[in-house]
Amino acid sequence: MTGLLDAVRRFSEAHANAQGIAATPILGLATVRATAPSDLIADISRPLVCLVLQGSKHVAQGNQGFAFSAGESLLITADVPTVSQITRATPAAPYLSLVLELDPAVISGLVAEMSAAEEVDHAPVRIDPTDAEVADAALRLMRLLERPASLPVLGVQLVREMHYWLLAGRHGSAIRRLGWPESHVHRVARAVAVLRTEFRQRLPVERLAAAAGMSTSSFHEHFRAVTSLSPLQFQKQLRLIEARRLMLWEGMSASSAAFDVGYESVPQFTREYGRMFGAPPVRDIEAARRRGSVAA
């Protein structure tokens, strides 16, 4: 994958913003560059594939952790809370990766033309060696960026090809569920949308089940199958991610952030924060400031 590494290096060095992210003219495609290990980055990840070309990274989702490095790809097939950290990067050998958000419309069109895939584990996060066909399609996409006139003609075609090789790979059955309009993935995503906007409030499971168009018992089963979390665990992680953002970037105290995101007990917030981020709030934020992640 030397050619792809060189193409991503050139583009990221020319276009990366202060956070090391370089968006491309191709919708959903971006490069990531870092010259040092990063702070913890908490986010709600959308379905995507991340091809690591240099350096290494660690991603935690639920109670599982995944380490991956050059030559491997991270695949996320549902909207799930993640905590990630670039673990190996230097100025001489920066962390470099290419990220493509998965497009349900493209997947839907391809699924209609492809034979059924063998059923596999549908865990929402997984790590595997990058398939040669995926890397080849990604390289040709990056080369298009150096010839902008070709993008309107060939860009959509190559994005479709990259989706094809992902569908044809070992986790094709997990990815193809994103292309089924009324699949359990899409129904759970409607409940996730409610959680994302109203996570500060008490949300009866009946309301979430109604948003998904499922019975309560069926909703519990399918929500956990898609996200690996219960709805309550998912909501807690949303609250903790937002609380960390408020402390890091808006200077809130731990107690103020806890109440802002919907906690009624600061000790409970502190315990759950420590379990998710590895340290109590005050110590975690102090460590982030020492690393220079945010101005003190």
Secondary structure, DSSP 8 states (H G I E B T S, - for coil): -HHHHHHHHHHHHHH--TTSEEE-SSTTEEEEEESS----EEEEE-SEEEEEEESEEEEEETTEEEEEETTEEEEE-S-EEEEEEEEE--SSS-EEEEEEE--HHHHHHHHTTS---------SEEEEE--HHHHHHHHHHHHHHTSGGGIIIIIHHHHHHHHHHHHHSTTHHHHHGGG-TTSHHHHHHHHHHHHHHHTTS---HHHHHHHHTS-HHHHHHHHHHHHSS-HHHHHHHHHHHHHHHHHHHH---HHHHHHHTT-S-HHHHHHHHHHHHSS-HHHHHHHHHHTTSS--
